[in-house]
């Protein structure tokens, strides 16, 4: 059987019933004119349809339908699975994992979020050359107070000390 015939034969029942759109009806009709195997299949389908239509169906009566509905209901009830017993502590899985996820996020935020602290002033090239003056050692005048102005501090340093500070502080 050709693949085209297999596709056409799938549409033959709809072709017999007149349920196909006109485009497909025309395509099936043109194929049936040239293909003997598909015409035989269509003839066999027409024969089956005519036999079903001519067969007499006996009138069952109301008692038959009442017992039919009752039996159908019993079979459906028997085939349905029994409901599961209720459990009191049946939690959805995402509620069990939510506290663990919260702890993980909190830990990551507190431990991983902190960048390593780099000291502002690391050891200079020649630490013995650095002199720190305090208010009580007499190096300051009475109207003079320590200044945290970077330019003023840098002006008092030698070129070598200034390069060491800039390299270590990355100012």
PyMOL commands that set and color helices and strands:
alter all, ss='L'
color gray80, all
select helices_A, chain A and resi 3-10+12-17+22-34+36-54+62-79+93-112+127-129+135-137+150-155+159-169
alter helices_A, ss='H'
color red, helices_A
deselect
rebuild
show_as cartoon
